[in-house]
């Protein structure tokens, strides 16, 4: 099955609006500076960007929350921000997107993470990161958890957003697993191999190809045109299923789409639906948000993969940190049948 009926798409998208998802992890502010380039600097071999405009968007875990909110679900965001102007700007944006962020922990000793991208002629010229990567201490983690518990009692799923900035610690992960698993609450995690965590027994992990091989501890080979015949990719996914024991493993493959794995079942490949690719910023956020939301709305793993693949196809066709709405996903899937 590589497509859904129009009726089923509408049913799942409608169900999504009745779900509630909790997002916890590294919160960032994405700043975009737009300009044009007509010359090279006489001081160094770099382009001179003439400023046109700038804008900011929620980034990291905040972008995952925004993806969920734009699909109509009730979304609560947990994590830390600084006690600075970027923190105020982040909160204003989150409130604009109707994301519950009233329980964020504010730390005077930690700056709000900002990623500044300079873009000219639809191309990213450079990115400047201002952030702290120090792991949060257990006291701060406990503060986050204490604020989360009342919301977790009535949620349909949790998305852990680990960008290696210190919020997702082993302590946080273990506490969430011990609370959610007995209650049947879904936990999704997009892992970062550089951040060494024990990731066993979560509901969903969504590495890209590079991350999958790093997590598996083997070297990648030349990708096969058909992921279902890619022996190295299948070997890496087998290792991850055995090593990490997730309920589902979804490996994103860029222009090759996605590979869905489940213990005891044959691999399932979903070809990419992207028609034009302008910017892949935040595409992984869209995948984990839409997949988790679809599962919470009653989709099968294959159906969730198809929906998240379509959502990713929508966002990579936009420039900057973008999201996909229900109407865009519906139109995207519907047009693929015609």
C-alpha positions as CSV (number, residue, x, y, z in Angstrom):
1,X,0.0,0.0,0.0
2,X,1.6,3.3,-1.1
3,X,-1.5,5.5,-1.1
4,X,-4.6,6.1,1.0
5,X,-8.2,6.6,-0.2
6,X,-9.5,10.2,-0.2
7,X,-12.0,9.2,2.5
8,X,-9.3,7.7,4.7
9,X,-7.1,10.8,4.4
10,X,-10.0,13.0,5.4
11,X,-10.9,10.7,8.3
12,X,-7.4,10.7,9.7
13,X,-6.9,14.4,9.3
14,X,-10.1,15.1,11.1
15,X,-9.1,12.7,13.9
16,X,-5.9,14.6,14.3
17,X,-7.8,17.6,15.5
18,X,-9.1,15.7,18.5
19,X,-5.7,14.5,19.8
20,X,-3.3,16.1,22.3
21,X,0.5,15.8,22.0
22,X,3.2,16.9,24.4
23,X,6.6,18.0,23.0
24,X,9.7,18.3,25.2
25,X,13.2,19.0,24.2
26,X,15.6,21.7,22.9
27,X,13.8,24.9,22.1
28,X,15.3,27.3,19.6
29,X,14.6,30.5,17.8
30,X,15.2,30.4,14.0
31,X,16.1,33.8,12.6
32,X,16.2,34.3,8.8
33,X,18.0,37.2,7.2
34,X,17.1,37.6,3.6
35,X,19.2,39.5,1.0
36,X,20.7,39.5,-2.4
37,X,24.3,39.0,-3.7
38,X,25.7,41.0,-6.6
39,X,29.4,41.0,-5.7
40,X,32.3,39.4,-3.8
41,X,33.9,41.1,-0.9
42,X,37.2,42.8,-1.6
43,X,38.3,41.9,1.9
44,X,37.9,38.1,1.6
45,X,36.5,35.6,-1.0
46,X,33.0,35.7,0.4
47,X,29.7,37.0,-1.0
48,X,28.4,40.4,0.1
49,X,24.8,40.1,1.1
50,X,22.7,43.2,0.7
51,X,20.0,43.2,3.5
52,X,16.4,43.0,2.4
53,X,14.4,41.7,5.4
54,X,14.4,39.3,8.3
55,X,11.9,37.2,10.2
56,X,11.9,34.7,13.1
57,X,10.2,31.3,13.5
58,X,10.0,28.7,16.3
59,X,12.9,26.2,15.9
60,X,13.9,22.8,17.3
61,X,11.3,21.4,19.6
62,X,9.3,24.6,19.1
63,X,9.1,23.9,15.4
64,X,7.8,20.4,16.1
65,X,5.1,21.9,18.3
66,X,4.3,24.4,15.5
67,X,3.9,21.5,13.0
68,X,1.5,19.9,15.4
69,X,-0.5,23.1,16.0
70,X,-0.7,23.8,12.3
71,X,-2.3,20.4,11.9
72,X,-5.0,21.4,14.4
73,X,-4.0,19.3,17.4
74,X,-3.7,20.6,21.0
75,X,0.0,21.0,21.7
76,X,1.9,21.6,24.9
77,X,5.6,22.4,24.9
78,X,8.1,21.8,27.7
79,X,11.8,22.7,28.0
80,X,14.0,25.7,28.9
81,X,14.6,29.2,27.6
82,X,16.8,32.0,28.8
83,X,15.8,35.1,30.6
84,X,16.6,37.3,27.6
85,X,14.9,39.1,24.7
86,X,15.1,36.1,22.3
87,X,13.1,34.1,25.0
88,X,10.4,36.8,25.0
89,X,10.3,36.7,21.2
90,X,10.1,32.9,21.3
91,X,7.1,33.0,23.7
92,X,5.3,35.6,21.5
93,X,5.7,33.3,18.5
94,X,4.5,30.2,20.3
95,X,1.4,32.1,21.6
96,X,0.7,33.3,18.1
97,X,0.7,29.7,16.9
98,X,-1.6,28.7,19.9
99,X,1.0,26.5,21.5
100,X,0.7,26.0,25.3
101,X,4.1,27.2,26.5
102,X,3.2,28.5,30.0
103,X,5.2,25.9,31.8
104,X,8.6,26.6,30.1
105,X,11.5,26.8,32.6
106,X,13.4,30.1,32.4
107,X,17.1,30.0,33.2
108,X,19.1,33.2,33.8
109,X,22.4,31.2,33.4
110,X,21.5,29.9,29.9
111,X,20.9,31.8,26.7
112,X,17.9,31.0,24.5
113,X,19.2,29.0,21.5
114,X,19.2,31.1,18.3
115,X,20.1,29.8,14.8
116,X,20.6,32.7,12.4
117,X,20.5,31.8,8.7
118,X,21.5,34.3,6.0
119,X,19.8,33.5,2.7
120,X,20.3,35.1,-0.7
121,X,18.5,34.1,-3.9
122,X,16.8,31.2,-2.1
123,X,20.2,29.8,-1.1
124,X,21.6,29.6,2.5
125,X,24.9,31.4,2.6
126,X,25.9,30.8,6.2
127,X,24.3,29.9,9.6
128,X,25.4,31.3,12.9
129,X,24.5,29.4,16.1
130,X,24.3,31.0,19.6
131,X,23.5,28.4,22.2
132,X,24.6,26.3,25.2
133,X,25.2,22.6,24.8
134,X,25.6,21.9,28.5
135,X,23.4,19.1,29.9
136,X,20.7,20.3,32.3
137,X,21.2,19.3,35.9
138,X,18.8,16.9,37.6
139,X,17.1,19.7,39.5
140,X,16.1,21.5,36.3
141,X,15.0,18.2,34.7
142,X,12.9,17.5,37.8
143,X,11.3,21.0,37.4
144,X,10.4,20.2,33.8
145,X,9.0,16.8,34.7
146,X,6.9,18.2,37.6
147,X,5.4,20.7,35.1
148,X,4.7,18.0,32.6
149,X,3.0,15.3,34.7
150,X,-0.4,16.9,34.9
151,X,-0.5,17.3,31.1
152,X,0.9,13.8,30.5
153,X,-2.1,12.3,32.3
154,X,-4.3,13.4,29.4
155,X,-2.1,13.3,26.4
156,X,-2.1,10.9,23.4
157,X,1.6,11.0,22.8
158,X,5.0,12.5,23.6
159,X,7.7,13.7,21.2
160,X,11.2,14.0,22.6
161,X,13.2,16.5,20.5
162,X,16.9,15.9,21.0
163,X,19.2,18.3,19.1
164,X,22.1,17.7,21.5
165,X,21.7,21.0,23.4
166,X,21.3,19.5,26.8
167,X,17.6,19.2,27.6
168,X,17.1,15.5,26.7
169,X,19.2,13.7,29.2
170,X,19.2,10.0,30.2
171,X,17.4,11.0,33.5
172,X,14.6,12.8,31.5
173,X,14.3,9.9,29.1
174,X,14.1,7.2,31.8
175,X,11.5,9.2,33.9
176,X,9.3,9.7,30.8
177,X,9.5,6.0,29.8
178,X,8.7,4.9,33.4
179,X,5.7,7.2,33.4
180,X,4.4,6.7,29.9
181,X,4.9,3.0,29.1
182,X,2.5,1.6,31.9
183,X,-0.1,4.0,30.7
184,X,0.2,3.2,27.0
185,X,1.4,6.7,26.1
186,X,3.3,6.8,22.8
187,X,6.9,8.1,22.9
188,X,8.6,9.3,19.7
189,X,12.3,10.3,19.5
190,X,14.5,11.7,16.8
191,X,17.9,10.5,18.0
192,X,21.2,12.3,17.7
193,X,24.2,9.8,17.7
194,X,26.6,12.4,19.0
195,X,24.5,12.6,22.1
196,X,25.1,9.2,23.8
197,X,21.9,8.0,25.3
198,X,20.4,4.6,26.1
199,X,17.4,4.7,23.6
200,X,15.9,1.3,24.2
201,X,12.2,0.6,24.3
202,X,10.6,3.8,22.9
203,X,7.7,3.7,20.5
204,X,9.3,5.3,17.5
205,X,12.8,6.5,16.5
206,X,13.2,8.5,13.3
207,X,16.9,8.7,12.3
208,X,18.0,9.8,8.8
209,X,20.3,7.4,6.9
210,X,23.5,8.9,8.3
211,X,22.2,8.7,11.9
212,X,20.9,5.2,11.4
213,X,24.4,3.9,10.4
214,X,26.1,5.8,13.3
215,X,23.6,4.4,15.8
216,X,24.1,0.9,14.3
217,X,27.9,1.2,14.6
218,X,28.6,0.2,11.0
219,X,29.9,1.9,7.9
220,X,27.5,3.0,5.1
221,X,27.9,1.7,1.7
222,X,26.8,3.0,-1.7
223,X,23.0,3.4,-1.5
224,X,21.1,1.1,-3.8
225,X,18.5,2.7,-6.1
226,X,15.9,0.5,-4.4
227,X,16.1,0.8,-0.6
228,X,14.4,-2.7,-0.3
229,X,17.5,-4.2,-2.0
230,X,20.0,-2.0,-0.1
231,X,21.8,-4.7,1.9
232,X,23.8,-2.3,4.1
233,X,20.7,-0.2,4.9
234,X,18.7,-3.3,5.8
235,X,21.6,-4.5,7.9
236,X,21.7,-1.2,9.8
237,X,17.9,-1.3,10.4
238,X,18.1,-4.9,11.6
239,X,20.8,-3.9,14.1
240,X,18.7,-1.0,15.4
241,X,15.6,-3.2,15.8
242,X,17.6,-5.6,17.8
243,X,19.8,-3.1,19.7
244,X,17.1,-0.5,20.5
245,X,13.9,-2.5,20.5
246,X,11.6,0.3,19.2
247,X,8.0,-0.5,18.3
248,X,8.7,1.2,15.0
249,X,11.8,2.4,13.2
250,X,11.4,5.0,10.5
251,X,14.5,5.9,8.6
252,X,14.3,9.0,6.4
253,X,16.2,8.7,3.1
254,X,15.9,12.1,1.5
255,X,15.1,11.8,-2.2
256,X,14.5,8.1,-1.7
257,X,11.7,8.6,0.7
258,X,11.5,6.5,3.9
259,X,12.0,3.0,5.2
260,X,9.6,1.7,7.8
261,X,10.7,-1.3,9.9
262,X,8.8,-3.3,12.5
263,X,9.9,-6.4,14.3
264,X,8.7,-9.6,12.6
265,X,7.4,-7.8,9.5
266,X,8.9,-7.1,6.0
267,X,10.5,-3.7,5.4
268,X,8.2,-1.1,3.9
269,X,9.4,1.5,1.5
270,X,7.6,4.8,0.9
271,X,8.9,6.7,-2.1
272,X,9.4,10.4,-1.8
273,X,6.5,12.7,-2.7
274,X,8.6,15.8,-3.0
275,X,8.1,17.6,-6.3
276,X,10.5,20.4,-5.8
277,X,13.1,20.8,-3.1
278,X,13.9,24.4,-2.0
279,X,14.9,23.9,1.6
280,X,15.1,20.8,3.9
281,X,15.3,22.9,7.1
282,X,13.0,21.4,9.6
283,X,11.8,18.5,7.4
284,X,12.7,16.0,10.1
285,X,10.6,18.0,12.6
286,X,7.6,17.7,10.2
287,X,8.1,13.9,9.8
288,X,8.2,13.1,13.5
289,X,5.3,15.5,14.3
290,X,3.0,14.2,11.5
291,X,3.8,10.5,12.0
292,X,3.2,10.7,15.7
293,X,0.0,12.6,15.3
294,X,-1.3,10.2,12.7
295,X,-0.6,7.2,15.0
296,X,-2.4,9.0,17.8
297,X,-5.3,9.6,15.4
298,X,-5.7,5.9,14.7
299,X,-3.5,5.4,11.6
300,X,-1.6,2.2,11.0
301,X,2.2,2.5,10.8
302,X,2.0,2.4,7.0
303,X,-0.7,5.0,6.8
304,X,1.2,7.3,9.2
305,X,4.3,6.9,7.0
306,X,2.4,7.9,3.9
307,X,1.0,11.0,5.7
308,X,4.3,12.1,7.1
309,X,6.0,11.5,3.8
310,X,3.4,13.8,2.1
311,X,3.9,16.4,4.9
312,X,7.6,16.4,4.3
313,X,7.0,16.8,0.6
314,X,5.0,19.9,1.3
315,X,7.6,21.6,3.6
316,X,10.7,21.0,1.5
317,X,8.9,22.9,-1.3
318,X,9.0,26.0,0.9
319,X,12.0,28.1,1.9
320,X,12.8,28.4,5.6
321,X,11.5,26.5,8.6
322,X,8.0,25.6,7.3
323,X,5.0,23.4,8.2
324,X,2.3,21.6,6.4
325,X,-1.4,22.1,7.1
326,X,-4.1,19.5,6.8
327,X,-5.4,21.1,3.6
328,X,-2.0,21.0,2.1
329,X,-1.5,17.4,3.0
330,X,-4.9,16.5,1.7
331,X,-4.3,18.3,-1.6
332,X,-0.9,16.8,-1.9
333,X,-2.1,13.2,-1.4
334,X,-5.3,13.8,-3.6
335,X,-3.3,15.2,-6.5
336,X,-1.0,12.1,-6.5
337,X,-4.0,9.9,-7.3
338,X,-5.0,11.9,-10.4
